Amino acid sequence: MRYLIDTNILIKVTNDIDSLSDNVRVAIENYENIIFVSSASVTEYIHLLRNGKVLPNKELRTLNVFDMIKNKLGFQIKYIAEEHLQTFAKLEVIEGHNDPNDRLIIAQAITEKIPLISSDKKFPKYRKQGLELIVNN
């Protein structure tokens, strides 16, 4: 199975995987599954690291972000493509949800038909637009 994780889930995986709900942790730890991280999440994660808002655990702190994501965690980076931007442009904005990075990640998941794993309480509102969502409680 393929899954796309959002930035919040990436942060939880790098800091405290035990804070994930059981179904999410099992999906991420199952080596038969392919876990994707959006390049939008990578950008956001780097920004949070540089501003000191996120610190990965000691084991991951010595690695650069790409080594951590691809080699240590075994995730694949899903780069933004034109078709993702086309879906992004058509995506209806949900009232009270103004984060373009979130909507870009949602657009990727919809375009690729990949379930998105997230803790964001606003994401379920995008199900009507084609988002398959697994909620981390």
N, C-alpha and C positions, 0 to 999 in steps of 0.2 A: 504494500500500500504506500502511496505517496502522501506526504503532508507538508504544508507550508506553515511555519511558525512565525508569529509576529515578534516584534522587538521585546515586548514584555516577557514572553516565554523564553526568548534567548537569554535575557537577563537572569531569569529564574534558573535556567539550566546552568549558567556559568557561576551562579552564586549559591544556590540552595535547591538542588533538584527535588529534595524531599518536600519542598513547599508546593509542588505540583500535585494536582489531584491524581488519584491512582490510575484512572483511565488514560490520562495524558502522559504520565510517567511511563506506563507500560508501552504506549505507542512510540514514544521517543526512544526508549531503551531497547525495543525490539529490532534486532539487527536485520531482519527481513524488510523492514520499512525504510523508505528513503525520505529523509527529512531535508526540506529545503528552507533556506533563509533568504528572504528577499534582499536584493542589493540596497533597497531603501532602508531595511532594518540594519544592514551593515553600516550604512552612512550614519544613521541615528545612533547606533551603538558606539561608533568611534567618537561622535560628538559628545555623548554622555561620558565616555571615558576621559576625554580631554578636559571636560569641565568638572571632573571629580565627582560626578553624580552616580557613577557606577564603578565598582571595583570588583573584578572577578576574584574567585577564590585564589589562595596562594599558588596552587598547582598551575593555574591558567595565567596568572599575572605575568609570568616571564615570557609568554608567547605573544607574537603579534596577532592581531585580530584574525587574519586570514589563516595562519597556522592553527589557531585555536579552533575556528569554525570547521575548516576542512580536514585537518589532520587529527587533532585531538578529539573533537566531538564527532567527526565523521559525517558532518552535514554538507550539503551542496549549496552553493550560492546560485540563486535564480536571478539572473540579471534582467533589468527592465528592458522590454522590447517594444517595438511600435504597436503591436497588437494589444499590449497591456495599457499603453497610453490611450489607444482608441476606446477601450472599455472604460478607462478612467474618465475620459471626456463625456461618456454617455451616462456614467453613474450618477444617480440622483443623490444629492447631498441630503443627509438626514439632519433634521433640525437639532441644533446643539452639538453637532459633530463637525468641527471645522479643521481637523488635522489632515492635511493633504497626504502625508506619509501613510497614515492609516488607510486612507481611501485608495492609495496606489497599491498597497499590499492586498487590500480586498479585491481590487481590479485584477491583480495577478492571479489570485486564487480562483476568481470567477472565470477568467480567460483560460487558464490551464486546467480547469475542472479538478482542482486539488482542494481537499478539505483544509480549512485554515484553523489552526489551534490558537486560541487567544483567551485572555482574561477580561478583555475590554467589554464592559456592560452595554456599550452602544452597538457593537458588531451584530448582535442578533437582528437588529432592525434592517440589515442588508440582505437577509435571507430571501426576502421577496424579490430581490434583484438577481438572485441566482447564487448567493453565497452559501456554500456548505460549510458549516461551522461546528467545531468541537470546542466546547466551553470548558476552560479550566476554572473550577470553582474555588 
